[in-house]
Amino acid sequence: MQIETYGQQLEITPALREYVETKFARLARHFGQHCGVRAQLSIEKPDHHAMATVNLPGRTLHADAVGPTMYAAIDILADKLDRLLLKHKEKSQDHDGSSLRDALD
């Protein structure tokens, strides 16, 4: 997984870059194939904004989050992306019209 982090009118410190990479590393467990993530961090007082775009083969997923601190916004964003990837994975594995939950029951 390739993670690109940049700031909009904000300097990305090594600590912020490492935090983003640590949080987004858990997203790689959903896919064995190559995917790229572009994360944009910005401040619009008083809120901190974090946006990310995940490029998968044949699909692009986008999520954004707002938090009182940049670290909180990154946490919210990572949770949203995790849910989006799980939903996408479930849809891509659902070929015959029955859901995965039906197969488990």
N, C-alpha and C positions, 0 to 999 in steps of 0.2 A: 504494500500500500504506500502510495506516495502522498505526503501531506505537505501542502504549501500554505504557509501562514503569512498574511500581510496585514498592514494597518492602514486605515484611511485617516489621514491626519493624526497618526499615532505611531510612535516608535515601538516596535515589537522587541521587547527585551528577551534575552535568552531564557529567563524563567518563564515568561508567558509562552514562548515557543515550545519549551519542554513540556509545559502543562497541557497545551493543546495536543501535542504528539502523544502524551501519555493517555489522555482521555479518549482520543480517536483511535488508539491502537486496539481497543476492544472491538471496534467495528470490523476489523479485518477477520475476526473469527467467523463472520457470517458468510464470507465468500472466499473461495480458493483462488479465484481469478484476480487479475490485476484491476485495481480501481484507484482513482485519484481523487483527492479531497482538496478543495481550495477553501480556506477559512479566512474570512475578513473580520477584523476587529475594529470597532470604532467607538467613539464617545460622543453622545449627543446629550449634553448636560440636562438633567442629572443622571440619565441612564447610560448604561454600558450596553452596546449592541454587539452581537456575534452572529455572523451569517456563514453558511457553508454550502458548497455545492459538491455533490458526490457524483462522479462520472463513472458509470458502469457500462459494460458493453450493451449498447442498444437502449440505454436509459440514463436519464439525468435526474437526480433527486436534489431538492433544495429545502433548507430549513433555516429559520432565524430565531433568535432569542434575545430577550432584554432582561437585564438584571441590575441589582443595586451596585454590584462590583463586577469587574471583568471576569473573575474566577467563577462567580455565580452564573453569569451569562454563558460561559463556556460549559459549565456543568449541565445547564438546561439544554443547551444546543446538542451536547453529546447524547443526552437522553432522547431528544426528539429524533436525531439521526438513527439511533439504535432502533426505535420503534418503526421508523420509515423503512429501514433495511429489512427488519423482520417481516413487515407487511409485504414488501416487494418480493422477498424470498418465498413467502407463503403463496403469493399469487403465481410466481413463476413455477412452483412445484405442483400447482393445482392444474393438471392438464386434462383430466377426464371429467371435470365438473363437480366432483365431490371434494369437500374440504378435507384438510388434514385431520381436523378434529373428528370428522365422521369415521375416518380410517382407524383412529385410535380407540373409538368406542366399540 
